Each structure stands twice: as structure tokens, then as C-alpha cells.
Amino acid sequence: MEALATFVSMRTVHVNNMALEACVAFLLAEELDADDNVPFVADALRHIQGVRDKTEGDYITTVVPQYSIVEFQNHFQLTPTQVEELITSLEPVNWNFTRRKWPLRNIILSSLWTLTTLESYRDVAERFQTSKSVICDHLHEFCALLTEHFSHKIRWPKGAEAEASVAGFSWAGLPGTLCALGSRHIPIDKPQGVPDPEAYLNAKQFYSINLMAFCDHAGRFVHVNAEHPGGWHNSQVFQMTEVGKALQEDPQALLMDHHLVGQLEKMDNKIFTALDHW
């Protein structure tokens, strides 16, 4: 299901729940800039998104059904149809005791809202008329279940999928391109219990995990790595990803006479084409 292809497997992430949620939020809404995640922005967005909705009856049963498709997607990043597909896919999954506290639809909508907005747990709880603990518990489980059960949705293009991706990039003026890649810093607290906590301090002077993502011509993620310190250079992170290691051993095993595009330095130009504007 294509809707689930936006969710990434974080099986290799060795950071706290906040970092996991931030990684999933990044994949749901790339435009959410971690550098701008400051209190006055959050306050402004809460007003823009309609704080008064929370007081106009039950949000899920009264307000949400009145949204147009565009409004719904602006708030939840998925269309109503995609949310229904997500509910159907998650219904058979073995949820733990937190599932009993709330209907599955409420869990998914509140989790999507939390991931795609800058609202605090308190504000989300007020909007969805529940407690902070319920929002927090369900969000953690929602993220964990997505990464556990739907990691196969994130896969490297082969066969017809690879041909479609190359054709799509060619149409966009990038002939011979199989995938594009980019990176993002996911903010975390200063790590504890690691050999070198300062390795996570990036050039912008905040602690982070470097999230590196590969996508096809349609913007669907085909591989994601969110494991390495934010202080590492992108080229170093790339070489340590599963894709980077595979390409160093045998470039043609994944590329099939094609190349990647992105912005990294000190890479083999036989497998990688740099784009200055990335």
C-alpha cells in the first residue's frame, strides 16, 4: 500500500522515543524544519490550525468529518482514504494494553496529528479530549508498530520498479538516475551512555541523529538510515549505510548501470552524481 510507503523502518535506531517520533514526523512532513521548532512558532501554528476546533464538540466525530479532503490532508498529511487503508492494515496487528483505552481510529488520527504538527502533548490531549499519558502511550506504540510490521514497504527498486524510477528521473531531466538521496538532522537530547556524546553535536550546535533517506522518482522512500551521529559528515554517514556498503562492494548490484543523485563529497563519481543545489 503506497500510503504506508511514507513510514520508515527504524530498526537500527539506538536513540530515545523522541528521536523515533521525530524521524517518523520527518517522513510525514519534510517541510517541518527542526531549526524552526521554537516556542513562538509552535504557538503561531496552533492558532493558524484552529485552536478553537478543540472547543466545538468532540473533535473526531464533529470537526474532522467537516474537513474537505485538502483540509484533512493538511492536518494529517494523509488523505481520508489513506487513513482508512492504514486503519485496515493496523487492525489485525497485536496491540498491547494501551489499545483498550481508545478506538483505533482515535489512536491513528491523534498520532498523525502529533507527528505532523508542533502541538505539545498537552494541546493534543485537549484537542482529542483525553489525557497526555494516553496521547503519549499511543504515539509510542503507533510508531513502534509501524516500524515493526511495515518495514517491507520501504524497499530498493528492482525490475519494473527500477525501470519506472529511471524513466521518471529521465523525464525530469536526470537521465540514468535510479534514486535520489538527502539527509536531515533529527534533534535529540545529549546522548547518555555512549562513547562520545559530543559526536552527536552537529555544525549548527545542537545534538542530532543524521537521517539519510533515498527515494525514487515519485518521492517514495526506498531506504532510510537513522543511526549515526549528527556530527558526522554526510559522506561518512553514506558510507556506513547498508546502501553505501553494498555499493562499495559491488556498485552494479544495486545500481544496474545507473547512478544516484544528491549532495555528498568525496564519493565515487561512477555511482554518484553531485547536485550543487541540494
Backbone bond lengths (Angstrom), bond angles and torsions (degrees), N, CA, C in turn:
res aa  C-N    CA-C-N  psi(-1)  N-CA   C-N-CA  omega(-1)  CA-C   N-CA-C  phi
1 M - - - 1.453 - - 1.521 109.23 -
2 E 1.338 116.96 126.30 1.454 121.31 -173.44 1.520 112.66 -65.00
3 A 1.342 116.43 -31.78 1.469 118.45 -178.78 1.519 111.21 -59.61
4 L 1.342 115.84 -35.69 1.452 119.35 -177.63 1.515 112.31 -79.31
5 A 1.336 117.61 -11.46 1.460 120.11 -178.91 1.514 112.13 -68.07
6 T 1.312 118.36 -13.06 1.465 120.86 178.13 1.516 112.02 -81.63
7 F 1.335 116.61 -10.39 1.459 119.48 179.85 1.520 109.24 -96.64
8 V 1.323 116.88 136.03 1.459 121.10 -170.17 1.510 111.27 -109.53
9 S 1.330 115.94 149.07 1.450 120.85 175.23 1.516 109.91 -76.20
10 M 1.325 116.46 126.08 1.460 121.04 179.06 1.532 109.87 -112.53
11 R 1.313 117.27 33.83 1.451 119.73 -174.80 1.523 112.58 -63.26
12 T 1.343 117.03 -22.32 1.456 119.37 -178.37 1.513 113.01 -98.86
13 V 1.324 117.90 5.52 1.461 120.63 -177.29 1.524 109.72 -78.31
14 H 1.319 116.82 126.01 1.459 121.15 179.66 1.518 108.87 -115.75
15 V 1.317 117.32 53.70 1.455 122.46 -179.47 1.509 108.08 -131.77
16 N 1.340 116.42 -179.34 1.449 120.28 -174.99 1.521 112.16 -77.70
17 N 1.339 115.93 174.96 1.461 120.71 -177.51 1.513 112.01 -61.01
18 M 1.320 117.73 -34.43 1.458 120.48 -179.74 1.519 110.52 -60.05
19 A 1.335 116.82 -40.82 1.461 119.79 179.36 1.517 110.86 -67.30
20 L 1.347 117.67 -40.37 1.459 120.74 177.90 1.513 110.86 -60.11
21 E 1.340 116.33 -46.40 1.458 119.90 179.69 1.518 110.69 -63.18
22 A 1.327 116.73 -39.66 1.463 119.86 179.57 1.518 111.56 -64.66
23 C 1.337 116.87 -37.38 1.460 120.37 178.00 1.518 111.16 -63.52
24 V 1.325 116.75 -45.78 1.458 119.92 178.76 1.517 110.21 -65.05
25 A 1.338 116.44 -39.57 1.463 119.45 178.26 1.516 111.29 -61.49
26 F 1.320 116.78 -38.26 1.466 119.92 178.05 1.519 110.57 -59.48
27 L 1.319 116.56 -41.77 1.458 119.45 -177.77 1.516 111.94 -72.87
28 L 1.308 116.81 -24.65 1.458 120.05 176.51 1.520 111.36 -81.31
29 A 1.313 117.24 -30.22 1.471 119.66 -174.80 1.512 109.86 -150.54
30 E 1.338 117.10 88.44 1.453 121.31 -177.37 1.519 112.26 -60.63
31 E 1.342 116.08 -28.91 1.450 118.72 -175.20 1.514 113.18 -70.85
32 L 1.330 117.73 -9.55 1.460 120.84 178.04 1.519 108.75 -73.85
33 D 1.309 118.09 101.65 1.456 123.39 -174.43 1.516 110.13 -87.35
34 A 1.329 116.32 118.14 1.463 120.21 -178.58 1.517 111.65 -59.90
35 D 1.348 116.71 -29.23 1.463 119.37 -179.39 1.517 111.42 -66.78
36 D 1.331 116.72 -23.51 1.457 120.49 -176.88 1.520 112.48 -98.00
37 N 1.321 116.38 5.77 1.459 120.02 -175.85 1.523 109.89 -79.46
38 V 1.320 114.99 72.96 1.456 121.50 -178.05 1.516 108.70 -121.01
39 P 1.328 118.11 158.35 1.466 121.15 -172.75 1.512 115.27 -54.21
40 F 1.340 118.45 -43.12 1.467 117.53 -174.60 1.524 110.83 -69.36
41 V 1.345 117.12 -28.99 1.465 119.70 176.03 1.522 109.62 -68.65
42 A 1.331 115.83 -43.80 1.458 119.76 179.25 1.521 111.14 -59.97
43 D 1.323 116.44 -43.59 1.462 119.89 179.01 1.523 111.10 -61.74
44 A 1.328 116.28 -43.66 1.465 120.02 -179.59 1.517 111.26 -62.77
45 L 1.339 116.13 -44.26 1.460 119.13 -178.73 1.522 111.78 -65.50
46 R 1.312 116.44 -35.37 1.463 118.71 179.09 1.520 110.80 -61.57
47 H 1.327 116.92 -38.43 1.463 119.94 178.61 1.519 110.94 -72.82
48 I 1.332 116.82 -42.18 1.461 120.47 -179.80 1.521 110.78 -60.55
49 Q 1.332 117.48 -39.94 1.456 121.98 -176.27 1.526 112.51 -79.76
50 G 1.289 116.44 -1.05 1.458 119.64 172.37 1.505 114.85 91.03
51 V 1.321 115.91 72.04 1.453 119.69 179.03 1.522 111.02 -61.40
52 R 1.322 116.75 -29.89 1.457 118.61 -176.72 1.528 112.08 -66.07
53 D 1.341 117.19 -17.08 1.460 119.39 177.08 1.521 111.33 -55.13
54 K 1.342 115.63 -32.41 1.453 119.49 -174.08 1.521 112.51 -67.25
55 T 1.301 117.42 -20.50 1.457 120.26 -176.18 1.523 112.58 -103.92
56 E 1.312 116.51 2.40 1.456 119.92 -176.87 1.527 111.24 -100.38
57 G 1.319 116.37 55.67 1.449 120.40 179.96 1.513 110.86 84.61
58 D 1.332 115.80 -175.47 1.452 121.22 179.75 1.522 110.11 -62.97
59 Y 1.316 116.34 123.42 1.462 120.60 -172.54 1.527 112.17 -62.55
60 I 1.331 117.35 -47.00 1.464 120.67 -174.32 1.519 112.15 -70.38
61 T 1.328 117.83 -40.71 1.469 119.91 -175.16 1.518 113.46 -91.43
62 T 1.333 117.22 -21.64 1.466 120.18 -176.28 1.523 113.16 -107.01
63 V 1.328 117.14 -46.26 1.465 121.06 -173.65 1.522 112.42 -86.82
64 V 1.327 117.14 -49.56 1.469 120.76 -175.47 1.527 112.96 -56.65
65 P 1.348 119.61 -43.21 1.469 118.93 179.94 1.527 114.03 -61.55
66 Q 1.329 117.86 -18.66 1.462 121.01 -179.79 1.527 112.61 -84.33
67 Y 1.332 117.59 -10.95 1.457 120.33 -179.56 1.521 110.94 -69.15
68 S 1.329 115.61 141.32 1.462 119.73 168.40 1.527 107.60 -72.98
69 I 1.331 117.05 169.91 1.460 120.19 179.33 1.525 110.58 -59.43
70 V 1.332 116.11 -41.22 1.468 120.45 -179.74 1.524 110.93 -65.28
71 E 1.332 116.99 -44.78 1.463 120.58 179.33 1.524 110.54 -62.93
72 F 1.326 116.03 -42.69 1.462 120.98 179.94 1.525 110.19 -59.87
73 Q 1.330 116.11 -46.80 1.460 119.88 -178.52 1.525 111.70 -68.06
74 N 1.313 117.32 -33.25 1.462 120.02 176.94 1.524 111.50 -62.15
75 H 1.329 115.94 -35.84 1.461 120.54 -178.09 1.523 112.81 -83.22
76 F 1.343 117.08 -38.73 1.463 120.50 -171.82 1.524 114.06 -112.85
77 Q 1.347 117.51 -4.22 1.460 123.87 178.97 1.526 114.03 69.07
78 L 1.307 118.24 -8.35 1.459 122.96 175.00 1.523 108.42 -120.63
79 T 1.329 116.79 156.22 1.458 120.46 175.43 1.524 109.09 -79.14
80 P 1.337 118.53 163.83 1.466 120.05 176.27 1.526 112.01 -56.11
81 T 1.331 117.07 -39.29 1.468 120.54 179.31 1.522 111.05 -63.67
82 Q 1.317 116.83 -42.07 1.461 120.44 179.07 1.522 111.74 -65.73
83 V 1.326 116.76 -36.22 1.463 119.85 177.11 1.525 110.11 -65.35
84 E 1.335 117.03 -40.72 1.462 120.04 177.58 1.526 110.55 -62.10
85 E 1.339 116.84 -39.63 1.463 120.65 177.38 1.526 110.51 -63.81
86 L 1.321 115.79 -39.15 1.456 120.54 179.38 1.523 110.84 -66.12
87 I 1.319 116.55 -41.38 1.469 120.76 177.51 1.524 110.10 -61.62
88 T 1.329 116.59 -45.75 1.464 121.01 179.61 1.525 111.17 -61.12
89 S 1.328 116.79 -39.68 1.463 121.06 -178.60 1.523 112.25 -70.74
90 L 1.326 116.88 -33.83 1.463 120.47 -176.88 1.524 113.34 -88.71
91 E 1.313 116.92 -15.38 1.470 120.36 -177.44 1.531 112.59 -56.38
92 P 1.349 119.41 -43.39 1.469 119.23 -178.12 1.522 114.09 -78.25
93 V 1.314 117.73 -9.63 1.463 121.17 -175.60 1.522 110.28 -68.25
94 N 1.315 115.90 145.26 1.459 121.45 -178.29 1.522 110.55 -80.49
95 W 1.334 116.03 93.29 1.461 121.27 177.64 1.525 109.08 -80.71
96 N 1.332 116.78 153.41 1.456 118.70 177.19 1.526 110.46 -86.50
97 F 1.324 117.38 -162.70 1.464 121.16 -171.76 1.519 113.55 -60.31
98 T 1.340 118.93 -23.81 1.466 119.22 -176.27 1.525 111.37 -64.92
99 R 1.328 116.85 -23.93 1.465 120.67 -179.91 1.528 110.91 -58.10
100 R 1.320 117.18 -31.49 1.462 121.57 -175.34 1.529 112.35 -69.62
101 K 1.317 117.16 -17.74 1.456 120.00 -175.82 1.523 113.22 -77.42
102 W 1.335 117.24 -20.86 1.459 120.18 -169.82 1.513 110.46 -156.17
103 P 1.344 117.93 150.71 1.468 120.35 174.13 1.527 110.73 -63.97
104 L 1.317 116.54 151.83 1.459 121.21 -177.48 1.524 111.77 -59.76
105 R 1.330 117.80 -38.88 1.463 120.64 179.58 1.534 110.64 -59.60
106 N 1.324 116.29 -43.24 1.465 120.21 178.62 1.525 111.19 -62.28
107 I 1.333 115.57 -41.53 1.462 120.20 -179.79 1.522 110.59 -60.44
108 I 1.325 116.08 -47.54 1.461 120.41 -176.09 1.524 111.10 -68.23
109 L 1.324 117.35 -45.93 1.463 119.74 -178.70 1.527 111.49 -64.27
110 S 1.320 117.29 -43.41 1.467 119.37 -179.81 1.523 111.22 -67.63
111 S 1.328 116.89 -36.05 1.465 120.16 179.05 1.522 110.90 -68.41
112 L 1.331 116.77 -43.79 1.460 120.13 177.69 1.523 110.59 -62.09
113 W 1.334 115.84 -41.33 1.466 119.86 179.44 1.529 110.35 -61.77
114 T 1.327 116.45 -45.59 1.461 120.62 -178.83 1.523 111.33 -62.46
115 L 1.328 116.31 -40.51 1.459 120.87 -177.18 1.523 113.28 -72.43
116 T 1.324 117.02 -27.78 1.465 119.62 -172.97 1.525 113.58 -106.65
117 T 1.310 118.13 5.28 1.463 120.79 176.35 1.520 108.90 -128.52
118 L 1.305 115.99 175.89 1.461 121.50 177.73 1.525 111.77 -102.27
119 E 1.314 117.26 15.62 1.463 119.76 -179.16 1.522 111.03 -70.68
120 S 1.306 115.93 144.97 1.460 121.75 176.84 1.522 109.42 -74.94
121 Y 1.340 116.24 165.28 1.466 120.36 175.61 1.527 110.54 -56.43
122 R 1.314 116.04 -38.37 1.467 119.87 -178.78 1.524 110.89 -62.15
123 D 1.338 116.44 -46.02 1.459 120.05 -178.76 1.524 111.85 -68.72
124 V 1.334 116.46 -38.54 1.467 119.32 177.57 1.522 109.97 -64.74
125 A 1.330 116.60 -41.35 1.462 120.56 178.74 1.523 110.94 -61.75
126 E 1.334 116.66 -40.34 1.462 120.28 178.05 1.524 110.46 -64.94
127 R 1.319 116.55 -42.82 1.463 120.63 -179.29 1.533 111.07 -61.90
128 F 1.327 116.14 -43.71 1.462 120.59 -176.21 1.524 112.55 -94.74
129 Q 1.330 115.87 9.87 1.463 123.02 173.69 1.529 112.88 53.90
130 T 1.320 114.69 55.37 1.455 120.69 176.46 1.526 107.84 -148.80
131 S 1.320 118.13 -163.93 1.464 121.52 -177.52 1.526 111.51 -102.47
132 K 1.325 115.30 161.72 1.461 120.20 177.64 1.523 110.89 -60.71
133 S 1.331 116.94 -38.94 1.464 119.97 -177.66 1.521 111.51 -64.58
134 V 1.332 116.73 -37.97 1.466 120.17 178.31 1.527 110.11 -64.78
135 I 1.331 116.80 -46.59 1.467 120.91 178.44 1.522 110.42 -59.03
136 C 1.322 116.60 -47.42 1.459 121.85 -177.04 1.529 111.68 -64.40
137 D 1.333 117.00 -47.55 1.466 120.98 -179.07 1.522 111.71 -60.89
138 H 1.331 115.53 -46.52 1.462 119.25 -178.41 1.526 111.55 -66.72
139 L 1.328 116.86 -37.96 1.461 119.80 -179.56 1.522 110.96 -62.85
140 H 1.331 116.83 -45.13 1.459 120.22 179.96 1.527 110.67 -61.78
141 E 1.323 116.65 -42.82 1.463 119.27 -179.14 1.522 111.32 -69.76
142 F 1.325 116.66 -39.26 1.464 121.33 178.42 1.527 110.31 -57.68
143 C 1.331 117.08 -48.58 1.468 121.18 179.77 1.525 111.17 -63.75
144 A 1.331 116.27 -43.35 1.461 120.02 -178.22 1.526 111.66 -64.62
145 L 1.337 116.99 -41.35 1.463 120.20 -179.02 1.523 111.70 -69.02
146 L 1.320 117.06 -36.75 1.466 119.69 176.68 1.522 110.71 -60.88
147 T 1.333 116.18 -46.76 1.458 119.35 -177.60 1.524 111.61 -70.28
148 E 1.339 117.18 -30.17 1.461 120.48 -177.93 1.523 112.48 -77.21
149 H 1.327 116.53 -41.26 1.466 119.88 -170.55 1.522 114.90 -102.54
150 F 1.331 117.92 -14.02 1.463 118.29 -174.32 1.524 113.29 -125.68
151 S 1.333 116.33 21.81 1.463 118.88 178.45 1.527 111.54 -63.98
152 H 1.340 117.19 -25.50 1.471 119.87 -179.42 1.526 112.17 -68.47
153 K 1.321 117.42 -13.27 1.465 120.34 176.85 1.527 111.30 -71.01
154 I 1.327 115.70 -20.50 1.458 120.73 177.86 1.524 106.89 -98.82
155 R 1.334 118.17 103.52 1.460 120.66 -175.34 1.528 110.69 -140.79
156 W 1.319 115.02 149.38 1.456 121.39 -179.89 1.528 109.31 -70.66
157 P 1.340 118.15 136.13 1.464 120.02 -177.23 1.530 112.75 -69.25
158 K 1.317 115.28 131.76 1.461 121.87 176.61 1.522 108.76 -137.62
159 G 1.313 116.51 158.98 1.451 120.76 176.52 1.515 112.83 58.03
160 A 1.342 115.12 -127.72 1.467 120.63 -177.59 1.523 111.86 -62.85
161 E 1.339 117.44 -34.92 1.464 120.38 178.99 1.524 110.48 -64.88
162 A 1.328 117.41 -40.51 1.462 121.03 178.16 1.525 110.79 -65.72
163 E 1.326 116.71 -42.28 1.465 120.67 179.43 1.526 110.93 -62.31
164 A 1.330 116.33 -41.04 1.464 120.18 179.21 1.524 110.91 -65.10
165 S 1.337 116.63 -38.83 1.460 120.16 -179.75 1.526 110.90 -66.69
166 V 1.324 117.23 -44.71 1.466 121.18 179.12 1.525 110.25 -62.11
167 A 1.339 116.58 -42.72 1.467 120.32 179.05 1.522 110.99 -63.63
168 G 1.330 116.65 -39.84 1.458 120.63 179.91 1.517 112.42 -65.16
169 F 1.327 116.78 -44.28 1.463 119.99 177.62 1.528 111.07 -66.18
170 S 1.337 116.60 -36.79 1.464 120.03 178.49 1.519 110.51 -62.66
171 W 1.321 116.77 -42.49 1.462 121.57 178.30 1.527 110.56 -61.22
172 A 1.339 116.68 -30.88 1.466 121.72 -179.57 1.529 112.27 -85.52
173 G 1.329 116.80 2.11 1.457 119.91 178.06 1.508 114.99 94.71
174 L 1.345 117.32 16.38 1.462 121.98 179.31 1.527 109.13 -123.90
175 P 1.318 118.38 70.01 1.465 121.37 -176.75 1.523 112.40 -62.75
176 G 1.330 115.29 144.52 1.452 120.87 177.59 1.507 114.86 78.88
177 T 1.327 117.29 6.19 1.469 121.32 -177.34 1.525 111.02 -92.10
178 L 1.324 115.81 128.44 1.463 120.63 177.25 1.525 111.36 -92.51
179 C 1.330 116.57 -45.29 1.469 121.00 -177.92 1.528 110.30 -146.19
180 A 1.311 115.08 159.33 1.462 122.01 173.07 1.524 108.25 -115.36
181 L 1.313 116.61 153.86 1.455 118.93 178.34 1.519 111.00 -139.94
182 G 1.313 114.46 156.28 1.449 121.81 178.04 1.518 108.61 -156.80
183 S 1.312 116.76 173.79 1.463 119.79 -177.81 1.518 110.51 -135.39
184 R 1.309 114.73 164.25 1.465 121.79 -178.37 1.520 108.47 -151.41
185 H 1.317 116.83 144.22 1.458 120.78 176.22 1.526 109.55 -92.34
186 I 1.331 116.07 122.36 1.460 122.45 177.74 1.526 108.02 -98.29
187 P 1.337 118.61 113.67 1.474 120.95 -176.36 1.526 112.30 -63.32
188 I 1.307 116.65 139.13 1.460 123.06 175.00 1.529 108.19 -138.40
189 D 1.324 116.09 165.78 1.456 120.21 169.84 1.530 108.72 -71.52
190 K 1.305 116.91 161.61 1.462 120.01 177.52 1.522 108.98 -57.73
191 P 1.337 117.68 122.01 1.471 120.34 -175.14 1.525 112.20 -62.74
192 Q 1.312 115.33 145.47 1.452 122.06 175.78 1.531 108.59 -115.50
193 G 1.315 116.05 146.03 1.453 119.65 175.84 1.513 114.79 73.69
194 V 1.324 117.89 22.70 1.466 121.57 176.20 1.529 108.08 -114.40
195 P 1.341 117.68 154.91 1.468 119.98 -176.43 1.526 114.30 -58.41
196 D 1.331 117.48 -38.89 1.467 120.66 -175.71 1.528 110.42 -139.17
197 P 1.324 118.02 84.62 1.473 120.64 -178.79 1.519 113.09 -57.73
198 E 1.338 117.16 -32.77 1.464 119.94 -176.77 1.521 112.30 -70.35
199 A 1.332 117.66 -14.02 1.462 120.23 176.48 1.523 110.81 -66.16
200 Y 1.340 116.26 -19.21 1.463 120.95 -179.32 1.526 112.25 -88.45
201 L 1.328 117.24 -4.74 1.463 121.62 178.25 1.530 108.41 -83.32
202 N 1.331 116.80 113.70 1.460 119.89 -174.68 1.529 112.11 -87.42
203 A 1.328 115.86 -178.91 1.462 121.44 -176.06 1.522 112.74 -63.99
204 K 1.346 116.97 -21.81 1.463 120.66 178.75 1.526 111.86 -91.32
205 Q 1.327 115.02 8.75 1.463 122.25 172.51 1.521 113.92 67.09
206 F 1.335 117.44 38.13 1.463 120.31 165.50 1.524 107.81 -136.27
207 Y 1.325 115.66 153.84 1.459 120.59 -177.53 1.527 109.43 -77.84
208 S 1.330 115.14 138.01 1.463 118.12 -175.29 1.521 111.74 -156.92
209 I 1.333 113.70 163.23 1.458 123.65 167.11 1.523 106.53 -103.63
210 N 1.328 117.42 137.48 1.462 120.79 178.19 1.522 108.93 -85.99
211 L 1.324 116.27 113.11 1.461 121.61 177.08 1.526 107.85 -95.71
212 M 1.329 116.48 119.45 1.466 121.10 178.11 1.518 108.52 -114.61
213 A 1.323 115.95 125.47 1.464 121.10 -174.62 1.520 110.96 -124.55
214 F 1.330 115.57 141.93 1.454 123.77 175.95 1.526 107.38 -113.79
215 C 1.327 117.25 138.75 1.462 119.31 179.88 1.521 110.77 -137.53
216 D 1.341 115.48 161.12 1.458 120.60 178.12 1.525 109.89 -90.38
217 H 1.321 116.73 -169.11 1.467 121.69 -175.36 1.519 112.88 -63.87
218 A 1.338 116.36 -25.56 1.460 120.88 -177.66 1.524 112.36 -93.50
219 G 1.332 117.26 4.88 1.455 120.31 -179.58 1.509 113.70 82.54
220 R 1.333 118.13 10.91 1.464 121.33 177.81 1.525 109.25 -82.19
221 F 1.316 116.21 133.53 1.453 120.00 -179.76 1.525 110.59 -70.87
222 V 1.329 115.97 132.42 1.462 121.43 -179.81 1.526 111.32 -114.98
223 H 1.306 117.90 -15.71 1.466 122.16 173.60 1.525 107.95 -164.64
224 V 1.325 116.14 139.02 1.466 120.87 179.75 1.520 108.87 -138.88
225 N 1.310 116.19 137.20 1.455 121.73 174.67 1.523 108.34 -124.89
226 A 1.319 116.85 128.32 1.469 121.19 178.87 1.516 108.06 -138.33
227 E 1.315 115.16 69.56 1.460 119.83 -171.67 1.521 113.93 -133.63
228 H 1.321 118.26 -26.36 1.455 120.44 -166.57 1.532 112.88 -100.25
229 P 1.335 116.84 154.64 1.469 122.17 -174.85 1.520 113.58 -60.64
230 G 1.317 115.84 145.31 1.455 121.45 -179.88 1.513 113.94 -66.34
231 G 1.334 117.56 -18.45 1.452 120.78 178.79 1.517 113.56 -78.57
232 W 1.334 117.21 -11.35 1.456 120.36 179.44 1.523 110.57 -74.58
233 H 1.345 115.72 148.20 1.457 120.63 174.18 1.527 109.07 -72.11
234 N 1.316 116.74 149.48 1.463 121.01 -178.67 1.523 112.78 -55.80
235 S 1.332 117.47 -38.03 1.462 119.61 -179.40 1.522 110.99 -65.21
236 Q 1.333 116.94 -34.99 1.458 121.23 177.44 1.521 110.63 -68.61
237 V 1.332 116.19 -41.89 1.464 120.38 177.42 1.523 110.06 -62.25
238 F 1.342 116.31 -45.11 1.465 120.83 -179.09 1.524 111.37 -56.86
239 Q 1.323 117.34 -45.18 1.454 121.12 -178.17 1.523 112.56 -64.82
240 M 1.330 117.26 -23.20 1.458 121.23 -178.44 1.520 113.24 -93.42
241 T 1.331 118.15 -6.03 1.463 120.11 176.47 1.522 109.33 -75.65
242 E 1.335 116.62 162.78 1.458 120.54 177.11 1.522 110.73 -60.78
243 V 1.331 116.16 -37.75 1.462 120.40 178.53 1.519 110.14 -65.52
244 G 1.322 117.22 -46.92 1.455 121.08 -179.62 1.517 112.51 -59.77
245 K 1.330 116.60 -43.48 1.465 120.61 179.22 1.525 110.98 -64.59
246 A 1.339 116.20 -42.46 1.466 119.86 179.93 1.523 111.19 -64.24
247 L 1.323 116.71 -38.46 1.461 120.34 -179.27 1.524 111.76 -69.97
248 Q 1.319 117.22 -32.87 1.457 119.84 177.56 1.521 111.15 -67.87
249 E 1.330 117.15 -33.96 1.460 121.41 179.62 1.524 111.70 -77.24
250 D 1.329 116.63 -44.98 1.465 120.79 -177.97 1.525 108.96 -157.43
251 P 1.329 117.46 92.97 1.471 120.77 -176.65 1.521 113.73 -54.73
252 Q 1.326 117.48 -35.65 1.458 119.69 -175.00 1.527 113.18 -75.48
253 A 1.326 116.89 -15.00 1.461 119.41 -179.64 1.521 111.66 -62.01
254 L 1.334 116.61 -34.23 1.462 120.92 179.74 1.519 112.74 -107.80
255 L 1.330 116.96 -32.55 1.464 119.88 -171.34 1.523 114.08 -88.09
256 M 1.340 117.38 -28.95 1.469 120.53 177.11 1.526 111.16 52.52
257 D 1.353 115.21 54.37 1.471 123.03 178.32 1.529 113.40 68.34
258 H 1.329 117.56 18.19 1.458 120.96 176.73 1.523 109.11 -117.09
259 H 1.319 117.99 -170.76 1.455 120.90 -178.63 1.522 110.44 -143.29
260 L 1.333 115.02 172.78 1.458 122.83 176.27 1.522 108.91 -104.69
261 V 1.322 116.88 159.82 1.460 120.97 173.14 1.522 108.85 -126.57
262 G 1.324 115.36 145.89 1.451 120.21 179.79 1.510 109.88 170.47
263 Q 1.318 116.85 -163.57 1.462 121.69 -179.18 1.516 109.41 -128.08
264 L 1.304 115.67 91.04 1.454 122.14 175.35 1.516 108.02 -138.90
265 E 1.326 116.00 150.72 1.456 120.05 179.09 1.525 110.76 -103.25
266 K 1.326 115.14 160.21 1.466 122.46 172.55 1.520 111.92 61.34
267 M 1.334 117.05 37.00 1.451 120.30 177.46 1.517 109.95 -110.93
268 D 1.319 116.45 157.12 1.457 123.01 179.40 1.519 109.22 -65.97
269 N 1.344 116.91 117.31 1.461 118.85 -177.02 1.518 113.21 -71.20
270 K 1.336 117.04 -4.56 1.458 119.41 175.67 1.529 111.32 -76.42
271 I 1.315 116.28 -22.74 1.463 119.52 -179.12 1.521 112.14 -116.81
272 F 1.322 116.03 -7.33 1.461 118.63 -169.92 1.515 110.23 -139.94
273 T 1.329 116.95 131.25 1.456 122.49 175.38 1.520 108.80 -114.92
274 A 1.322 116.75 123.52 1.469 120.89 -177.10 1.518 110.81 -82.57
275 L 1.319 115.47 140.46 1.459 122.24 174.72 1.519 107.66 -116.68
276 D 1.321 117.03 114.18 1.461 120.51 -174.14 1.519 112.80 -62.45
277 H 1.350 117.14 -28.73 1.460 118.63 -174.40 1.514 112.95 -86.76
278 W 1.310 119.32 -0.13 1.465 120.36 178.88 1.507 110.05 -76.12
